[in-house]
């Protein structure tokens, strides 16, 4: 091989190696996100949809597989199948803020989702239940696992519980979850989570203060004073 041919071959090999390196090198590094990275559910939903949701969920933001990311984050909330431009908040519906008749139902626990939410079967229909008056750590936050485990002990899968609405509150929230006090036998489950220290008192004040506000606030103070659960 002549000197010129050897030089040309060397140039071609160098170029080929450069192409292979460019193809093999990723264009970006994947940065995993979780619900604690977002301030509101609407922020998480927009990110989830922009990254392939609901067909794909590489960041595992939709634990229930129902097309809604990080449902336990505070509102503004979004249940849209595609990101929407911010809209002014609608005027509250007067019908949601009238004194509602108290409803009591029997339900069978199917799954505990986190420390303040469970899935149950009510009158043959599957539904989600958000426990009134409490708020527990979100997925990815400290004590999330402990709070969820505590609710699993209080409401084991397959057991029957009693669900009771609060006359001052709507029957369900913006996600369609039933808003209820949960009782298993003689145990007020919502209050038990507060007493054990795995929840903070939470009153959305959608219409009027919860009827059990005083009782639940005392339970929260008891846990804080004893340094239990999240207060330790």
Buried (B, 14 or more C-beta within 10 A) or exposed (E): EEEEEEEEEEEEEEEEEEEEEEEEEEEEEEEEBBBBBBEBBBBBBBBBBEBEBBEEBEBBBBBEEEBBBBBBBBEBBBBEEEEEEEEEEEEEEEEEBEEBEEEEBEBBBBBBBBBBBBBBBBEEEEBBBBBBBBBBBBBBBEBBEBBBBBBBEBBEEEEEBBBBBBEBBBEBBBBEBBBBBBBBEEEBBBBBBBBBBBBBBBBBEBBBEBBBBEBBBEBBEBBBEEEBBBBE
